Amino acid sequence: MADDKTLRSPADSSRIAMGEDYEVACWTDKFGVDREALQKAVDAVGNSASAVEAHLKS
């Protein structure tokens, strides 16, 4: 049976993979932002989840 990626959390919880829709959905839900805001944060500080979280809180 194939994996259902919609039911998974990020494989590496310290990095944000913008190329994986299920990961983007997880992170946008966690941070309470839309995909565009998440992408802008990743562009600004890189794909470290902690750096993105700090950036979004500032």
Secondary structure, DSSP 8 states (H G I E B T S, - for coil): ----GGG---SSTTB--TT-HHHHHHHHHHHT--HHHHHHHHHHH-SBHHHHHHHHH-
